Structures are given as C-alpha cells and as structure tokens.
C-alpha cells in the first residue's frame, strides 16, 4: 500500500472547506438580496405601466425633437442646395404618405401639390390613385359537374385609402393579383359548365364583390371583373357541337310541322269561305289572272269557272251516250182502213199490194 503524499492530503482536506466558503459567499451576495427583494417588493399597479409607456413616449418624442433640430441645422448650413431636397411635388392623381423616423406623420396623405420634408429623417411613398387593370393568367378550373376548363379574366381596381395601401400590406398590387387568381378558381368551382357559358355577367359580379370585400382592409377597391375566354377540351367541343346541331335540326322539324299545320288550317278556312261565297272565288280568279299577267308570259293558261262550263260538259256527255247506242229506228207505219181494199180484187193494183206487203 502506497502512502499518499502530504501535499495531496492537505489539498483533499481543504476542498470541502473551500466549497462551503464559496457557497456561503454566493448565498450572501446573490440569494440573500434576491430573497429580500421579493420579500420587500410591492404589487405593480396598471398605472405604473402607463407611466412607463408615457415615459418611453416622452423619450421618443425627445429623440424626435433632437433629430428634427439637427436636420433643420443641417438644412440651414447647406442652403440653397437643401431646398431642392426639401420640397417635393405630388401630381393630381397621386398622394404622398410621409414617415418621420419610421413613424407615420399625422395629417394623412399629402397632395396634390407641393409638400415639405426634412432631409435625413423624413421619407415618403407615392401612391397612384388611377384605375389599374391587369390580366389574370389562365386558370385550370374543375367545375361543379366535373369538367376541366381553362379560364382567364381581367380585373380593374384603384386605391381608395393611400394610408392603408402603404401600411397594411407590403405590396398591394402583387397581393391583389394573387387574390384575384384564387378567387377566380373558387368562384368558378361552384358553377356548372352551362352556367359558366351563359351567365358570365353574374359570375363576374360575384367575383367583383368577393375581391372587393377581401381587399377592403388594404385600401383597394375592385371596380370591375371581366371573364375573357373559356377554353374547353377538344372532345368536349365536338360533343357539344354535335348536340347543338341535333337540337337545331329537331327545332327546325318542329317549326316546319307547325308551319304546315298552320297553312293547312288557313287553306281550309279559305276554302270554306269561298264555298259560302261564289263571288270570293271569282275575285280569286281575277287576282290570279292579274298576277300572271304581271309576269309578262307569252302563254297564259287559266281555269274557267265550273258554273260556266257545267252545262257544256253535260251536253257533251249526252252526245257521247247517243253515239254508243247506234241510230234510232223509225216508228212503224199506221194502218188506215179503206172501202176500196175490201171490194177490189188482189190483182187490180199490184203496186199497192206490194206496198202493203
């Protein structure tokens, strides 16, 4: 068994004492004051927080005042060059939103006309109030009746509130474009293909209302939405064309049948009227002759009234019957008695006898 050196034994013996001493020092310097702090601490009143916020605002206000004074001094020292940097012009269709040390200045947007900014501490952003239009890229949409179509549109919008357009959204133009594309898909997904083809105005109005409500917090007003083109698959176009052609043919047949029925009814009514009034038939004959004469024909064939040729036809028919039956025999002679015939002899007059025979 080897003996431990004396120096090592003394070091091992002193370690517990050093640890106890350090722990006591930490308790005295750190733990003790913290316990006394929490023991003597009073509850925080809300007014204390308000006072702290007020003091922070006062400190920010002091910094702003100091920066403003320094900017004015710098502007005075650099006259007249600084005047070109301090005065800005806003057009009639524009508004300027001014920030001073990152905070929005009171008074709203500036313009139109000239406004004043302090160099180094003021920056501004111009907003165009004119109506802007953009095209929505073609969107592949699945309609409610499971038909895939490609639809594109055009959107018209303008800035209604310049402050919200700058403060509430990073890029109002890009955000409006993305929202228009998603709204187009959502609205068209709730419609049938027939509604999409026949009710474009109603769909455009629905998209305009939805977009306007969504962009209202950004200060953007959507004025109009128009659907430009609806692209259908080739197979669907062929089937729709065949269906439309069949429907047109059926409709044409129905119309032709209705026309024939109406014309037959009109002819029947006209014939009834002419049968009741022979004068109407004569007038019709005259009208037909006048219309034929107007065509400048060399040969005109027109019928004669039945009343005129009826007796002639009856006489002709009677003549035909007589010819078929042959000649009519003469009537037999009549016998007249005479006294001479009874007294004379047969040989007295041979001619007379032959005539009797």
C-alpha positions as a Markdown table, in Angstrom:
| # | Residue | x | y | z |
|---|---|---|---|---|
| 1 | Unk | 0.0 | 0.0 | 0.0 |
| 2 | Unk | 1.5 | 3.3 | -1.1 |
| 3 | Unk | 1.2 | 6.3 | 1.1 |
| 4 | Unk | -0.4 | 9.4 | -0.2 |
| 5 | Unk | 1.9 | 12.5 | -0.3 |
| 6 | Unk | 1.3 | 15.1 | 2.3 |
| 7 | Unk | 0.6 | 17.8 | -0.2 |
| 8 | Unk | -2.2 | 15.8 | -1.8 |
| 9 | Unk | -3.7 | 15.1 | 1.6 |
| 10 | Unk | -3.8 | 18.7 | 2.5 |
| 11 | Unk | -5.4 | 19.6 | -0.8 |
| 12 | Unk | -8.1 | 17.0 | -0.3 |
| 13 | Unk | -8.8 | 18.2 | 3.2 |
| 14 | Unk | -9.1 | 21.8 | 2.1 |
| 15 | Unk | -11.6 | 21.1 | -0.8 |
| 16 | Unk | -14.7 | 20.8 | 1.4 |
| 17 | Unk | -13.9 | 24.0 | 3.3 |
| 18 | Unk | -13.4 | 25.9 | 0.0 |
| 19 | Unk | -16.7 | 24.7 | -1.4 |
| 20 | Unk | -18.5 | 25.6 | 1.8 |
| 21 | Unk | -16.9 | 29.1 | 1.8 |
| 22 | Unk | -17.9 | 29.7 | -1.9 |
| 23 | Unk | -21.5 | 28.6 | -1.3 |
| 24 | Unk | -21.7 | 30.9 | 1.7 |
| 25 | Unk | -20.4 | 33.8 | -0.4 |
| 26 | Unk | -22.9 | 33.1 | -3.2 |
| 27 | Unk | -25.7 | 33.0 | -0.7 |
| 28 | Unk | -24.6 | 36.2 | 0.9 |
| 29 | Unk | -24.1 | 38.1 | -2.4 |
| 30 | Unk | -26.8 | 36.7 | -4.7 |
| 31 | Unk | -29.5 | 34.7 | -2.9 |
| 32 | Unk | -29.9 | 36.9 | 0.1 |
| 33 | Unk | -30.5 | 40.1 | -1.9 |
| 34 | Unk | -33.0 | 38.3 | -4.2 |
| 35 | Unk | -34.9 | 37.0 | -1.2 |
| 36 | Unk | -35.0 | 40.4 | 0.4 |
| 37 | Unk | -36.1 | 42.0 | -3.0 |
| 38 | Unk | -39.0 | 39.6 | -3.5 |
| 39 | Unk | -39.9 | 39.9 | 0.2 |
| 40 | Unk | -40.0 | 43.7 | 0.1 |
| 41 | Unk | -41.5 | 44.0 | -3.4 |
| 42 | Unk | -44.9 | 45.7 | -3.8 |
| 43 | Unk | -47.5 | 44.7 | -6.4 |
| 44 | Unk | -47.3 | 46.6 | -9.7 |
| 45 | Unk | -50.3 | 48.8 | -10.5 |
| 46 | Unk | -51.5 | 49.3 | -14.1 |
| 47 | Unk | -50.9 | 53.0 | -13.7 |
| 48 | Unk | -47.2 | 52.2 | -13.3 |
| 49 | Unk | -47.2 | 50.5 | -16.8 |
| 50 | Unk | -49.0 | 53.6 | -18.2 |
| 51 | Unk | -46.4 | 55.8 | -16.6 |
| 52 | Unk | -43.7 | 53.6 | -18.1 |
| 53 | Unk | -45.2 | 53.9 | -21.6 |
| 54 | Unk | -45.6 | 57.6 | -21.2 |
| 55 | Unk | -42.0 | 57.9 | -20.2 |
| 56 | Unk | -41.0 | 55.9 | -23.3 |
| 57 | Unk | -43.1 | 58.1 | -25.5 |
| 58 | Unk | -41.6 | 61.1 | -23.9 |
| 59 | Unk | -38.1 | 59.7 | -24.6 |
| 60 | Unk | -39.0 | 59.0 | -28.2 |
| 61 | Unk | -40.5 | 62.5 | -28.5 |
| 62 | Unk | -37.3 | 63.9 | -27.2 |
| 63 | Unk | -35.3 | 62.0 | -29.7 |
| 64 | Unk | -37.5 | 63.1 | -32.5 |
| 65 | Unk | -37.2 | 66.7 | -31.4 |
| 66 | Unk | -33.4 | 66.4 | -31.2 |
| 67 | Unk | -33.2 | 64.8 | -34.7 |
| 68 | Unk | -35.6 | 67.4 | -36.1 |
| 69 | Unk | -33.4 | 70.2 | -34.7 |
| 70 | Unk | -30.2 | 68.6 | -36.1 |
| 71 | Unk | -31.9 | 68.2 | -39.5 |
| 72 | Unk | -33.0 | 71.8 | -39.6 |
| 73 | Unk | -29.5 | 73.0 | -38.7 |
| 74 | Unk | -28.1 | 70.8 | -41.5 |
| 75 | Unk | -30.6 | 72.2 | -43.9 |
| 76 | Unk | -29.7 | 75.8 | -42.9 |
| 77 | Unk | -26.0 | 75.1 | -43.3 |
| 78 | Unk | -26.4 | 73.6 | -46.8 |
| 79 | Unk | -28.7 | 76.4 | -48.2 |
| 80 | Unk | -29.7 | 76.8 | -51.0 |
| 81 | Unk | -28.9 | 73.2 | -52.1 |
| 82 | Unk | -31.0 | 71.7 | -49.4 |
| 83 | Unk | -34.1 | 73.4 | -50.7 |
| 84 | Unk | -34.1 | 71.1 | -53.7 |
| 85 | Unk | -34.2 | 68.1 | -51.3 |
| 86 | Unk | -36.9 | 69.5 | -49.0 |
| 87 | Unk | -39.7 | 70.4 | -51.4 |
| 88 | Unk | -41.5 | 67.6 | -53.3 |
| 89 | Unk | -44.3 | 67.7 | -55.9 |
| 90 | Unk | -47.3 | 65.4 | -56.0 |
| 91 | Unk | -49.4 | 65.1 | -59.1 |
| 92 | Unk | -53.2 | 65.4 | -59.1 |
| 93 | Unk | -53.6 | 61.6 | -59.4 |
| 94 | Unk | -51.1 | 60.9 | -56.6 |
| 95 | Unk | -50.9 | 61.0 | -52.9 |
| 96 | Unk | -47.8 | 61.0 | -50.7 |
| 97 | Unk | -47.6 | 59.1 | -47.3 |
| 98 | Unk | -44.8 | 60.6 | -45.1 |
| 99 | Unk | -42.9 | 58.8 | -42.4 |
| 100 | Unk | -40.7 | 60.7 | -39.8 |
| 101 | Unk | -38.1 | 58.4 | -38.1 |
| 102 | Unk | -40.2 | 55.4 | -39.1 |
| 103 | Unk | -43.5 | 56.8 | -37.7 |
| 104 | Unk | -46.5 | 57.8 | -39.8 |
| 105 | Unk | -46.9 | 61.6 | -39.7 |
| 106 | Unk | -50.3 | 63.0 | -38.6 |
| 107 | Unk | -52.5 | 64.7 | -41.1 |
| 108 | Unk | -52.9 | 61.8 | -43.5 |
| 109 | Unk | -51.6 | 61.6 | -47.1 |
| 110 | Unk | -50.2 | 64.8 | -48.7 |
| 111 | Unk | -51.2 | 66.1 | -52.1 |
| 112 | Unk | -51.8 | 67.2 | -54.7 |
| 113 | Unk | -49.3 | 70.0 | -54.9 |
| 114 | Unk | -46.0 | 70.8 | -53.1 |
| 115 | Unk | -45.1 | 69.4 | -49.6 |
| 116 | Unk | -42.1 | 69.8 | -47.3 |
| 117 | Unk | -39.8 | 67.1 | -46.0 |
| 118 | Unk | -36.8 | 67.2 | -43.7 |
| 119 | Unk | -33.7 | 65.6 | -45.1 |
| 120 | Unk | -32.3 | 62.5 | -43.3 |
| 121 | Unk | -35.3 | 62.0 | -41.0 |
| 122 | Unk | -38.3 | 62.0 | -43.4 |
| 123 | Unk | -39.1 | 59.6 | -46.2 |
| 124 | Unk | -42.2 | 59.3 | -48.3 |
| 125 | Unk | -44.1 | 56.9 | -50.6 |
| 126 | Unk | -46.2 | 58.0 | -53.6 |
| 127 | Unk | -49.4 | 56.2 | -54.3 |
| 128 | Unk | -51.2 | 56.3 | -57.7 |
| 129 | Unk | -55.0 | 56.8 | -57.4 |
| 130 | Unk | -55.8 | 56.0 | -61.0 |
| 131 | Unk | -57.6 | 52.8 | -62.1 |
| 132 | Unk | -55.2 | 50.0 | -62.8 |
| 133 | Unk | -56.0 | 46.9 | -64.8 |
| 134 | Unk | -54.2 | 43.5 | -65.0 |
| 135 | Unk | -54.8 | 40.2 | -66.6 |
| 136 | Unk | -55.4 | 37.1 | -64.6 |
| 137 | Unk | -53.4 | 34.2 | -66.1 |
| 138 | Unk | -55.4 | 31.2 | -67.4 |
| 139 | Unk | -56.5 | 29.0 | -64.5 |
| 140 | Unk | -57.3 | 25.3 | -64.8 |
| 141 | Unk | -60.7 | 25.1 | -63.0 |
| 142 | Unk | -62.8 | 22.0 | -62.2 |
| 143 | Unk | -66.5 | 22.9 | -62.4 |
| 144 | Unk | -69.2 | 21.5 | -60.2 |
| 145 | Unk | -70.2 | 19.0 | -62.9 |
| 146 | Unk | -66.5 | 17.7 | -63.1 |
| 147 | Unk | -65.5 | 19.4 | -66.3 |
| 148 | Unk | -62.0 | 20.8 | -66.6 |
| 149 | Unk | -61.8 | 24.3 | -68.3 |
| 150 | Unk | -59.2 | 27.0 | -68.7 |
| 151 | Unk | -60.5 | 30.5 | -67.8 |
| 152 | Unk | -58.7 | 33.8 | -67.8 |
| 153 | Unk | -60.0 | 37.2 | -66.7 |
| 154 | Unk | -59.2 | 40.9 | -66.4 |
| 155 | Unk | -59.5 | 43.0 | -63.1 |
| 156 | Unk | -59.9 | 46.7 | -62.7 |
| 157 | Unk | -59.0 | 48.3 | -59.3 |
| 158 | Unk | -57.9 | 51.6 | -57.7 |
| 159 | Unk | -56.5 | 52.8 | -54.4 |
| 160 | Unk | -59.3 | 54.1 | -52.1 |
| 161 | Unk | -57.2 | 54.7 | -49.0 |
| 162 | Unk | -53.5 | 55.5 | -49.6 |
| 163 | Unk | -52.5 | 55.1 | -45.9 |
| 164 | Unk | -53.9 | 51.5 | -45.7 |
| 165 | Unk | -52.4 | 50.7 | -49.0 |
| 166 | Unk | -48.9 | 51.5 | -47.7 |
| 167 | Unk | -49.2 | 50.5 | -44.0 |
| 168 | Unk | -51.5 | 47.4 | -44.1 |
| 169 | Unk | -49.9 | 45.4 | -47.0 |
| 170 | Unk | -46.3 | 45.2 | -48.3 |
| 171 | Unk | -47.2 | 45.2 | -52.0 |
| 172 | Unk | -50.9 | 45.8 | -52.7 |
| 173 | Unk | -50.6 | 45.2 | -56.5 |
| 174 | Unk | -49.0 | 41.8 | -56.2 |
| 175 | Unk | -51.3 | 40.8 | -53.3 |
| 176 | Unk | -54.4 | 41.8 | -55.4 |
| 177 | Unk | -53.1 | 39.8 | -58.4 |
| 178 | Unk | -52.7 | 36.6 | -56.3 |
| 179 | Unk | -56.0 | 37.1 | -54.6 |
| 180 | Unk | -57.8 | 37.5 | -58.0 |
| 181 | Unk | -56.4 | 34.2 | -59.2 |
| 182 | Unk | -57.5 | 32.3 | -56.2 |
| 183 | Unk | -60.9 | 34.0 | -56.2 |
| 184 | Unk | -61.4 | 33.1 | -59.9 |
| 185 | Unk | -60.8 | 29.4 | -59.1 |
| 186 | Unk | -63.0 | 29.4 | -56.0 |
| 187 | Unk | -66.0 | 31.1 | -57.7 |
| 188 | Unk | -65.9 | 29.0 | -60.9 |
| 189 | Unk | -65.6 | 25.8 | -58.9 |
| 190 | Unk | -69.1 | 26.3 | -57.6 |
| 191 | Unk | -70.7 | 26.7 | -61.1 |
| 192 | Unk | -71.8 | 24.2 | -63.8 |
| 193 | Unk | -70.4 | 24.4 | -67.3 |
| 194 | Unk | -73.7 | 25.6 | -68.7 |
| 195 | Unk | -73.8 | 28.4 | -66.1 |
| 196 | Unk | -70.2 | 29.3 | -66.9 |
| 197 | Unk | -71.0 | 29.7 | -70.6 |
| 198 | Unk | -74.4 | 31.5 | -70.3 |
| 199 | Unk | -74.1 | 33.5 | -67.0 |
| 200 | Unk | -70.8 | 35.4 | -67.4 |
| 201 | Unk | -72.1 | 38.7 | -66.1 |
| 202 | Unk | -73.4 | 37.1 | -62.9 |
| 203 | Unk | -70.1 | 35.3 | -62.3 |
| 204 | Unk | -68.1 | 38.5 | -63.0 |
| 205 | Unk | -70.3 | 40.4 | -60.5 |
| 206 | Unk | -69.8 | 37.7 | -57.8 |
| 207 | Unk | -66.0 | 37.8 | -58.3 |
| 208 | Unk | -66.0 | 41.6 | -58.1 |
| 209 | Unk | -68.0 | 41.6 | -54.8 |
| 210 | Unk | -65.7 | 38.9 | -53.3 |
| 211 | Unk | -62.5 | 40.6 | -54.3 |
| 212 | Unk | -63.7 | 44.0 | -53.1 |
| 213 | Unk | -64.6 | 42.6 | -49.6 |
| 214 | Unk | -61.2 | 40.9 | -49.3 |
| 215 | Unk | -59.1 | 43.9 | -50.4 |
| 216 | Unk | -61.0 | 46.5 | -48.4 |
| 217 | Unk | -58.6 | 46.4 | -45.4 |
| 218 | Unk | -55.8 | 47.2 | -47.8 |
| 219 | Unk | -57.4 | 50.3 | -49.1 |
| 220 | Unk | -58.0 | 48.7 | -52.5 |
| 221 | Unk | -61.3 | 49.0 | -54.3 |
| 222 | Unk | -62.1 | 46.4 | -57.1 |
| 223 | Unk | -64.3 | 48.2 | -59.6 |
| 224 | Unk | -64.8 | 45.5 | -62.2 |
| 225 | Unk | -64.0 | 41.9 | -63.2 |
| 226 | Unk | -64.5 | 40.5 | -66.7 |
| 227 | Unk | -64.1 | 36.9 | -67.8 |
| 228 | Unk | -62.2 | 37.0 | -71.1 |
| 229 | Unk | -62.1 | 33.5 | -72.5 |
| 230 | Unk | -63.3 | 30.0 | -71.6 |
| 231 | Unk | -61.3 | 27.2 | -73.2 |
| 232 | Unk | -62.9 | 23.7 | -73.4 |
| 233 | Unk | -61.2 | 20.4 | -74.3 |
| 234 | Unk | -61.4 | 19.4 | -78.0 |
| 235 | Unk | -63.5 | 16.2 | -77.2 |
| 236 | Unk | -66.0 | 18.3 | -75.3 |
| 237 | Unk | -66.2 | 20.9 | -78.0 |
| 238 | Unk | -67.0 | 18.2 | -80.6 |
| 239 | Unk | -69.7 | 16.6 | -78.4 |
| 240 | Unk | -71.3 | 20.0 | -77.7 |
| 241 | Unk | -71.3 | 20.9 | -81.4 |
| 242 | Unk | -73.0 | 17.6 | -82.3 |
| 243 | Unk | -75.6 | 18.1 | -79.5 |
| 244 | Unk | -76.2 | 21.6 | -80.7 |
| 245 | Unk | -76.6 | 20.5 | -84.3 |
| 246 | Unk | -79.1 | 17.8 | -83.3 |
| 247 | Unk | -81.1 | 20.3 | -81.2 |
| 248 | Unk | -81.2 | 22.7 | -84.2 |
| 249 | Unk | -82.4 | 20.0 | -86.5 |
| 250 | Unk | -85.1 | 18.9 | -84.1 |
| 251 | Unk | -86.2 | 22.5 | -83.6 |
| 252 | Unk | -86.3 | 23.1 | -87.4 |
| 253 | Unk | -88.5 | 20.0 | -87.9 |
| 254 | Unk | -90.9 | 21.2 | -85.2 |
| 255 | Unk | -91.1 | 24.6 | -86.8 |
| 256 | Unk | -91.7 | 23.1 | -90.2 |
| 257 | Unk | -94.5 | 20.9 | -88.9 |
| 258 | Unk | -96.1 | 23.8 | -87.1 |
| 259 | Unk | -95.9 | 25.9 | -90.3 |
| 260 | Unk | -97.6 | 23.1 | -92.3 |
| 261 | Unk | -100.3 | 22.8 | -89.7 |
| 262 | Unk | -101.0 | 26.5 | -89.8 |
| 263 | Unk | -101.0 | 26.7 | -93.6 |
| 264 | Unk | -103.4 | 23.7 | -93.8 |
| 265 | Unk | -105.7 | 25.3 | -91.3 |
| 266 | Unk | -105.6 | 28.6 | -93.3 |
| 267 | Unk | -106.4 | 26.8 | -96.6 |
| 268 | Unk | -109.3 | 25.0 | -95.0 |
| 269 | Unk | -110.7 | 28.3 | -93.7 |
| 270 | Unk | -110.2 | 29.9 | -97.1 |
| 271 | Unk | -112.0 | 27.1 | -98.9 |
| 272 | Unk | -114.9 | 27.3 | -96.5 |
| 273 | Unk | -115.2 | 31.0 | -97.1 |
| 274 | Unk | -115.1 | 30.5 | -100.9 |
| 275 | Unk | -117.7 | 27.8 | -100.9 |
| 276 | Unk | -120.0 | 30.0 | -98.9 |
| 277 | Unk | -119.5 | 33.0 | -101.3 |
| 278 | Unk | -119.0 | 32.3 | -105.1 |
| 279 | Unk | -118.1 | 36.0 | -105.6 |
| 280 | Unk | -115.0 | 35.4 | -103.5 |
| 281 | Unk | -113.9 | 32.6 | -105.8 |
| 282 | Unk | -114.5 | 34.9 | -108.8 |
| 283 | Unk | -112.3 | 37.6 | -107.2 |
| 284 | Unk | -109.7 | 35.0 | -106.5 |
| 285 | Unk | -109.7 | 34.1 | -110.2 |
| 286 | Unk | -109.3 | 37.7 | -111.2 |
| 287 | Unk | -106.4 | 38.2 | -108.7 |
| 288 | Unk | -104.7 | 35.1 | -110.1 |
| 289 | Unk | -105.1 | 36.4 | -113.7 |
| 290 | Unk | -103.7 | 39.8 | -112.8 |
| 291 | Unk | -100.7 | 38.3 | -111.0 |
| 292 | Unk | -100.0 | 36.0 | -114.1 |
| 293 | Unk | -100.3 | 39.0 | -116.5 |
| 294 | Unk | -97.8 | 40.9 | -114.5 |
| 295 | Unk | -95.1 | 38.3 | -115.2 |
| 296 | Unk | -95.2 | 39.1 | -119.0 |
| 297 | Unk | -95.6 | 35.5 | -120.1 |
| 298 | Unk | -96.5 | 34.7 | -123.8 |
| 299 | Unk | -98.8 | 31.9 | -122.9 |
| 300 | Unk | -101.4 | 32.1 | -120.1 |
| 301 | Unk | -103.4 | 29.1 | -119.0 |
| 302 | Unk | -106.2 | 29.8 | -116.6 |
| 303 | Unk | -109.2 | 27.7 | -115.5 |
| 304 | Unk | -112.8 | 28.5 | -116.3 |
| 305 | Unk | -115.4 | 28.6 | -113.5 |
| 306 | Unk | -117.4 | 25.4 | -113.0 |
| 307 | Unk | -120.7 | 27.4 | -113.3 |
| 308 | Unk | -119.8 | 28.3 | -116.9 |
| 309 | Unk | -118.6 | 25.0 | -118.3 |
| 310 | Unk | -121.1 | 22.8 | -116.3 |
| 311 | Unk | -123.9 | 22.8 | -119.0 |
| 312 | Unk | -121.4 | 22.3 | -121.8 |
| 313 | Unk | -120.0 | 19.3 | -120.1 |
| 314 | Unk | -123.5 | 17.8 | -119.5 |
| 315 | Unk | -124.4 | 18.3 | -123.2 |
| 316 | Unk | -121.1 | 16.6 | -124.4 |
| 317 | Unk | -121.8 | 13.7 | -122.1 |
| 318 | Unk | -125.3 | 13.2 | -123.6 |
| 319 | Unk | -123.9 | 13.2 | -127.1 |
| 320 | Unk | -121.4 | 10.5 | -126.2 |
| 321 | Unk | -124.1 | 8.2 | -124.9 |
| 322 | Unk | -126.2 | 8.5 | -128.1 |
| 323 | Unk | -123.2 | 7.6 | -130.3 |
| 324 | Unk | -122.5 | 4.4 | -128.3 |
| 325 | Unk | -126.2 | 3.2 | -128.6 |
| 326 | Unk | -126.4 | 3.5 | -132.5 |
| 327 | Unk | -129.1 | 5.1 | -134.8 |
| 328 | Unk | -132.7 | 5.2 | -133.6 |
| 329 | Unk | -135.2 | 3.1 | -135.8 |
| 330 | Unk | -138.1 | 5.0 | -137.4 |
| 331 | Unk | -141.6 | 4.5 | -135.9 |
| 332 | Unk | -143.8 | 1.8 | -137.5 |
| 333 | Unk | -146.5 | 2.9 | -140.0 |
| 334 | Unk | -150.0 | 3.2 | -139.0 |
| 335 | Unk | -152.8 | 1.2 | -140.9 |
| 336 | Unk | -155.8 | 3.2 | -142.2 |
| 337 | Unk | -158.9 | 1.1 | -143.3 |
| 338 | Unk | -160.4 | 1.8 | -146.8 |
| 339 | Unk | -163.5 | 0.5 | -148.6 |
| 340 | Unk | -161.8 | 0.1 | -151.9 |
| 341 | Unk | -159.5 | -2.5 | -150.5 |
| 342 | Unk | -162.3 | -4.7 | -149.4 |
| 343 | Unk | -164.1 | -4.7 | -152.8 |
| 344 | Unk | -161.2 | -4.7 | -155.2 |
| 345 | Unk | -159.5 | -7.9 | -156.0 |
| 346 | Unk | -155.8 | -8.5 | -155.3 |
| 347 | Unk | -154.9 | -8.4 | -159.0 |
| 348 | Unk | -156.4 | -4.9 | -159.5 |
| 349 | Unk | -153.4 | -2.9 | -158.2 |
| 350 | Unk | -150.1 | -4.8 | -157.9 |
| 351 | Unk | -148.2 | -1.7 | -156.6 |
| 352 | Unk | -150.5 | -1.2 | -153.8 |
| 353 | Unk | -150.2 | -4.8 | -152.9 |
| 354 | Unk | -146.5 | -4.6 | -152.8 |
| 355 | Unk | -146.7 | -1.6 | -150.5 |
| 356 | Unk | -149.0 | -3.5 | -148.1 |
| 357 | Unk | -146.6 | -6.4 | -148.0 |
